[in-house]
Amino acid sequence: MLIDKISYRSLLKEINPSIKIFFMVITLIFLIVTDKKEVFLFNFILFNAIMIVFVKVKIKELLYLYIVPAFFIFTTALSLLWIKKDVITFLFRSFSSICVVYALICSTPISDFDYVFEKLKFPKIFRELFLLIYKFIFVLFDVKDKLLNAQNSRLGYVNYKSSLKSFSMLVAAIFRKTAYYNENSVKAVNSRLGKNFIFVHKKYKKVGKEIFFVIFVCLINLVMVVV
């Protein structure tokens, strides 16, 4: 998936994930509690700039990421317009919040979240399920892409009749493959007697100079919210 590829090439991936999650959560709180558009605009510009400069997200990729949430945001905005609510504030808050979330997940590989979950004393079963479900989503999409390419190369969707047949075969093959990977995962857990954690996260650097940037941005947000 695109987000996972971006997170692994990000220049910010080596930063301690706890400081990144703390930063994004505090920023989201500021965005939720205020109605000031300058706060929304400041964070939208800042976090988009971070994604482009430091996370190395291409403009085309960034626009692609915004397509799906933008559809739901605008459809909701139409309903708010119908009942005469403040649509402009809703749009500003929605896009700035999505921008903050994207900055987090695009700069932090999903396995790094387990480091924070462990520090917060989340149960091991929750951590394993979280990572396994995420990994299986990738398996499903990867299998789908490979099978779809194979079917297209054999003209599997050349007409309506063949398309129906190819699609049913595609769905069945995807579930067979995911069941196969699931079985292997269960064997891996059983081979460790269910005691050892499946995923091992790397060691992270201690919080460094980036904390000054986080404090600086939080202070700017606090001043704009309060004043």
Protein Blocks (a to p, Z undefined) as FASTA:
>chain_A
ZZlmmmmmpcklmpcfklmmmmmmmmmmmmmmpccfklmmmmmmmmmmmmmmmnopafkl
mmmmmmmmmmmmmmmmmmmmmnopafklmmmmmmmmmmmmmmmmmmmcfklmmmmmmmno
pafklmmmmmmmmmmmmmmmmmmmmmmmmmmmnopmmbmklmmmmmmmmmmmmmmmmmmm
mmmmmmmmmmnnomacfbacdddddddfklmmmmmmmmmmmmmmmZZ
